[in-house]
Amino acid sequence: MSKNRDERFYFILNHSQECIIRYDSHGIIDYSNDRVLELTGYSAGELIGAYMGELFQNVFVLKDNRIDLEDELKDKEIIRTSIYRKNKTCFPVEVKLITENVDGVEVCVCTAVDMTRYEESIRRLEEMSFEMKESMKARDAFVANVTHELRTPVNGIKGHAEILMEQEQDFQKSNNLKMILDCCTTMEGIINNILDFSKLEAGKFQIEEKPFSFYNFMSKMEKMFTMLTMRKGLRFMVNIAQGIPDGLIGDELRLTQILNNLVSNAVKFTEQGYVGIEVALNTKIDDEVELFFIVVDTGIGISPEDKNKLFKSFSQADVSITRKYGGTGLGLSITKQLVEMMHGRVWADGEKGKGSRFSFTVRLKLQETDEPEEELLIRRWRPSAVLNRFAGEQDLMNEFGSDVNVREIKKYFEKLCISMDMENWQKAESFVSTLKQLMSGGSKELQRAVFRMEMAVRKSDIGKVRDKAETVKELLCKEIEGLVI
């Protein structure tokens, strides 16, 4: 029975993938399994009686005729070393040594695992990592060179087209030149996106923190985007909540880039209606604020299944969008990375055919100022005047009580009622937001009433909305002489 157990025991040892060697206190080998013989080229007869130091050089020493480890290896549980073959070549192994006293006899066992494949894998991984880094360097240099070479002819075409437009009197030729300029602008945007994406991927993009005026910044955004939307016959609106401090510290250029990407996208995918920006103060803690931006449009919208694709590189909702509207699919990917670098998050929401909402947060620091905090927090947004017919009409729209303002208020009240009847609360929310802006010049009592109406719309409570709307109408009729709604 004992003999059978021994046979089974040695059968298991001999079929192990580990090298297993037993030796005595003098370092003399009295057993080795088949794996040792296979890897070293020794026969069983040659190893039995051999000294362990012949297999593992620079590991063992003899002290007073007893085998021991080299001093620097004594505290190590696993030893990385080499095992030597019969032909004096070697290969890497991980060795574990166990010494036990069995029936008064000291028994030493060494197990060794062949690390050749592992070390070869590590070497290949290091080579691949080096090659990848070199490839990325080459790619970055290529992108930088190509974008530079592309910019030169594009700028040349654009400059000459601008000169010709100033001299051209023929309407058709002027239109053709304008188309060339628009194509150059599109090309510049694509070049900049590719370069920014390359920098972000290489980790070379830096966020700068410089003082800037929030309200001056938003005035510049309003002028820039009013011109952009006007070219397509769209309306542009800005709604900024009270309480946002003016003096902030952050990267104004990158914030401009984020808004430009989102608003340009909104304009691209909107054929009629409006594009708007809303800004609110999320939190204010010590010397830091978190701002919440929303870019809303009445464009083609987003289906729920396409939301996850939007912020991936080189991706758009579907192929037909790329064919119809163009673009590289990098804008939103860049936007997401920039927002995250400014310690924020970005979301997309919308419904197919019913517009979309892109929102994001950014954290900015407050400038040190001697101005009382309450003065900073009561500042309100005052839209700048853009010198063109469209902007002039917008100014009249925001001039509370003017004929244009009254006309727009009536129109949007009608739209609000229709959207509620159809239970289209997304549209209702956008209409009440417009009404809030149109009535921003009214009394504080009126503004509070509009705010309550807006909250009821957001809760989709049609009963409360109608009640709050009646209160708003009553206050309007009192404040605007001759008004009947």
Solvent accessible surface area in square Angstrom, and as a share of the most:
residue,aa,sasa,rsa
1,M,169,0.75
2,S,66,0.42
3,K,147,0.62
4,N,74,0.38
5,R,130,0.48
6,D,74,0.38
7,E,97,0.44
8,R,136,0.50
9,F,111,0.46
10,Y,74,0.28
11,F,127,0.53
12,I,117,0.59
13,L,29,0.14
14,N,43,0.22
15,H,122,0.54
16,S,32,0.21
17,Q,135,0.60
18,E,68,0.30
19,C,0,0.00
20,I,25,0.13
21,I,0,0.00
22,R,78,0.29
23,Y,9,0.03
24,D,48,0.25
25,S,18,0.12
26,H,79,0.35
27,G,0,0.00
28,I,65,0.33
29,I,1,0.01
30,D,69,0.36
31,Y,31,0.12
32,S,12,0.07
33,N,0,0.00
34,D,70,0.36
35,R,39,0.14
36,V,0,0.00
37,L,37,0.18
38,E,121,0.54
39,L,35,0.17
40,T,2,0.01
41,G,51,0.49
42,Y,33,0.12
43,S,56,0.36
44,A,53,0.41
45,G,66,0.63
46,E,79,0.36
47,L,2,0.01
48,I,84,0.43
49,G,46,0.44
50,A,17,0.13
51,Y,56,0.21
52,M,0,0.00
53,G,15,0.15
54,E,92,0.41
55,L,1,0.01
56,F,1,0.00
57,Q,76,0.34
58,N,126,0.65
59,V,2,0.01
60,F,21,0.09
61,V,40,0.23
62,L,90,0.45
63,K,92,0.39
64,D,141,0.73
65,N,103,0.53
66,R,118,0.43
67,I,25,0.13
68,D,49,0.26
69,L,30,0.15
70,E,49,0.22
71,D,98,0.51
72,E,125,0.56
73,L,21,0.10
74,K,94,0.40
75,D,145,0.75
76,K,113,0.48
77,E,128,0.57
78,I,89,0.45
79,I,4,0.02
80,R,122,0.45
81,T,30,0.17
82,S,32,0.21
83,I,0,0.00
84,Y,49,0.18
85,R,74,0.27
86,K,101,0.43
87,N,103,0.53
88,K,150,0.63
89,T,65,0.38
90,C,60,0.36
91,F,10,0.04
92,P,32,0.20
93,V,0,0.00
94,E,48,0.22
95,V,2,0.01
96,K,84,0.35
97,L,44,0.22
98,I,80,0.40
99,T,77,0.44
100,E,103,0.46
101,N,106,0.55
102,V,77,0.44
103,D,143,0.74
104,G,68,0.65
105,V,95,0.55
106,E,56,0.25
107,V,39,0.23
108,C,6,0.04
109,V,42,0.24
110,C,0,0.00
111,T,29,0.17
112,A,0,0.00
113,V,63,0.36
114,D,44,0.23
115,M,20,0.09
116,T,60,0.35
117,R,213,0.78
118,Y,111,0.42
119,E,69,0.31
120,E,56,0.25
121,S,63,0.40
122,I,64,0.33
123,R,112,0.41
124,R,142,0.52
125,L,110,0.55
126,E,111,0.50
127,E,78,0.35
128,M,110,0.49
129,S,48,0.31
130,F,129,0.54
131,E,109,0.49
132,M,118,0.53
133,K,126,0.53
134,E,74,0.33
135,S,68,0.44
136,M,67,0.30
137,K,132,0.56
138,A,62,0.48
139,R,91,0.33
140,D,21,0.11
141,A,53,0.41
142,F,130,0.54
143,V,19,0.11
144,A,48,0.37
145,N,94,0.48
146,V,52,0.30
147,T,3,0.02
148,H,115,0.51
149,E,112,0.50
150,L,62,0.31
151,R,72,0.26
152,T,86,0.50
153,P,68,0.43
154,V,12,0.07
155,N,78,0.40
156,G,32,0.30
157,I,92,0.47
158,K,51,0.21
159,G,28,0.27
160,H,127,0.57
161,A,4,0.03
162,E,76,0.34
163,I,94,0.48
164,L,93,0.46
165,M,64,0.28
166,E,143,0.64
167,Q,122,0.54
168,E,53,0.24
169,Q,165,0.73
170,D,68,0.35
171,F,156,0.65
172,Q,109,0.49
173,K,115,0.49
174,S,26,0.17
175,N,62,0.32
176,N,73,0.37
177,L,19,0.09
178,K,90,0.38
179,M,128,0.57
180,I,73,0.37
181,L,27,0.14
182,D,64,0.33
183,C,81,0.49
184,C,9,0.05
185,T,74,0.43
186,T,84,0.49
187,M,68,0.30
188,E,40,0.18
189,G,32,0.31
190,I,50,0.25
191,I,1,0.01
192,N,63,0.33
193,N,30,0.16
194,I,64,0.32
195,L,32,0.16
196,D,18,0.09
197,F,27,0.11
198,S,9,0.06
199,K,83,0.35
200,L,18,0.09
201,E,82,0.37
202,A,30,0.23
203,G,56,0.54
204,K,127,0.54
205,F,12,0.05
206,Q,127,0.56
207,I,47,0.24
208,E,94,0.42
209,E,102,0.46
210,K,121,0.51
211,P,93,0.58
212,F,15,0.06
213,S,28,0.18
214,F,0,0.00
215,Y,30,0.11
216,N,96,0.49
217,F,1,0.00
218,M,0,0.00
219,S,27,0.18
220,K,109,0.46
221,M,8,0.03
222,E,12,0.05
223,K,98,0.41
224,M,78,0.35
225,F,0,0.00
226,T,1,0.01
227,M,73,0.33
228,L,48,0.24
229,T,0,0.00
230,M,60,0.27
231,R,162,0.59
232,K,70,0.30
233,G,64,0.62
234,L,0,0.00
235,R,44,0.16
236,F,3,0.01
237,M,18,0.08
238,V,6,0.03
239,N,27,0.14
240,I,14,0.07
241,A,42,0.32
242,Q,101,0.45
243,G,11,0.11
244,I,0,0.00
245,P,2,0.01
246,D,26,0.13
247,G,20,0.19
248,L,0,0.00
249,I,43,0.22
250,G,4,0.04
251,D,11,0.06
252,E,46,0.21
253,L,119,0.59
254,R,52,0.19
255,L,0,0.00
256,T,31,0.18
257,Q,29,0.13
258,I,0,0.00
259,L,0,0.00
260,N,58,0.30
261,N,24,0.12
262,L,1,0.01
263,V,0,0.00
264,S,41,0.26
265,N,33,0.17
266,A,5,0.04
267,V,11,0.06
268,K,59,0.25
269,F,34,0.14
270,T,0,0.00
271,E,102,0.46
272,Q,144,0.64
273,G,36,0.35
274,Y,13,0.05
275,V,0,0.00
276,G,3,0.03
277,I,1,0.01
278,E,28,0.13
279,V,4,0.02
280,A,36,0.28
281,L,51,0.25
282,N,71,0.37
283,T,67,0.39
284,K,71,0.30
285,I,117,0.60
286,D,125,0.65
287,D,86,0.44
288,E,62,0.28
289,V,1,0.01
290,E,31,0.14
291,L,0,0.00
292,F,52,0.22
293,F,0,0.00
294,I,17,0.09
295,V,1,0.01
296,V,13,0.07
297,D,8,0.04
298,T,30,0.17
299,G,10,0.09
300,I,54,0.27
301,G,10,0.10
302,I,10,0.05
303,S,10,0.07
304,P,98,0.61
305,E,126,0.57
306,D,13,0.06
307,K,58,0.24
308,N,122,0.63
309,K,86,0.36
310,L,17,0.08
311,F,34,0.14
312,K,122,0.52
313,S,46,0.30
314,F,135,0.56
315,S,26,0.17
316,Q,38,0.17
317,A,10,0.08
318,D,57,0.30
319,V,105,0.60
320,S,54,0.35
321,I,18,0.09
322,T,59,0.34
323,R,183,0.67
324,K,146,0.62
325,Y,41,0.15
326,G,28,0.27
327,G,38,0.36
328,T,40,0.23
329,G,11,0.10
330,L,1,0.01
331,G,18,0.17
332,L,15,0.08
333,S,5,0.03
334,I,0,0.00
335,T,0,0.00
336,K,69,0.29
337,Q,47,0.21
338,L,0,0.00
339,V,0,0.00
340,E,87,0.39
341,M,67,0.30
342,M,7,0.03
343,H,125,0.56
344,G,9,0.09
345,R,154,0.56
346,V,20,0.12
347,W,95,0.33
348,A,18,0.14
349,D,72,0.37
350,G,14,0.13
351,E,84,0.38
352,K,107,0.45
353,G,58,0.56
354,K,80,0.34
355,G,0,0.00
356,S,7,0.05
357,R,53,0.19
358,F,18,0.07
359,S,15,0.10
360,F,0,0.00
361,T,9,0.05
362,V,0,0.00
363,R,116,0.42
364,L,3,0.02
365,K,84,0.35
366,L,30,0.15
367,Q,55,0.24
368,E,177,0.79
369,T,73,0.43
370,D,154,0.80
371,E,63,0.28
372,P,71,0.45
373,E,88,0.40
374,E,112,0.50
375,E,78,0.35
376,L,24,0.12
377,L,56,0.28
378,I,111,0.56
379,R,76,0.28
380,R,90,0.33
381,W,31,0.11
382,R,182,0.66
383,P,48,0.30
384,S,25,0.16
385,A,66,0.52
386,V,20,0.12
387,L,178,0.88
388,N,42,0.21
389,R,189,0.69
390,F,34,0.14
391,A,3,0.02
392,G,31,0.30
393,E,62,0.28
394,Q,20,0.09
395,D,53,0.27
396,L,79,0.39
397,M,10,0.04
398,N,36,0.19
399,E,99,0.44
400,F,48,0.20
401,G,32,0.31
402,S,18,0.12
403,D,128,0.66
404,V,23,0.13
405,N,0,0.00
406,V,24,0.14
407,R,124,0.45
408,E,5,0.02
409,I,1,0.00
410,K,77,0.33
411,K,73,0.31
412,Y,6,0.02
413,F,4,0.02
414,E,111,0.50
415,K,73,0.31
416,L,1,0.00
417,C,43,0.26
418,I,102,0.52
419,S,6,0.04
420,M,2,0.01
421,D,94,0.49
422,M,140,0.63
423,E,126,0.56
424,N,30,0.15
425,W,50,0.18
426,Q,50,0.22
427,K,53,0.22
428,A,0,0.00
429,E,38,0.17
430,S,14,0.09
431,F,27,0.11
432,V,0,0.00
433,S,13,0.08
434,T,3,0.02
435,L,0,0.00
436,K,63,0.27
437,Q,25,0.11
438,L,1,0.01
439,M,1,0.00
440,S,39,0.25
441,G,49,0.48
442,G,11,0.11
443,S,46,0.29
444,K,155,0.65
445,E,100,0.45
446,L,0,0.00
447,Q,42,0.19
448,R,128,0.47
449,A,5,0.04
450,V,2,0.01
451,F,98,0.41
452,R,120,0.44
453,M,0,0.00
454,E,2,0.01
455,M,54,0.24
456,A,5,0.04
457,V,2,0.01
458,R,120,0.44
459,K,148,0.63
460,S,55,0.35
461,D,53,0.27
462,I,68,0.35
463,G,40,0.38
464,K,106,0.45
465,V,0,0.00
466,R,103,0.38
467,D,94,0.49
468,K,63,0.27
469,A,8,0.06
470,E,95,0.42
471,T,61,0.36
472,V,0,0.00
473,K,36,0.15
474,E,108,0.48
475,L,20,0.10
476,L,0,0.00
477,C,53,0.31
478,K,165,0.70
479,E,66,0.30
480,I,14,0.07
481,E,173,0.78
482,G,74,0.71
483,L,13,0.07
484,V,118,0.68
485,I,71,0.36
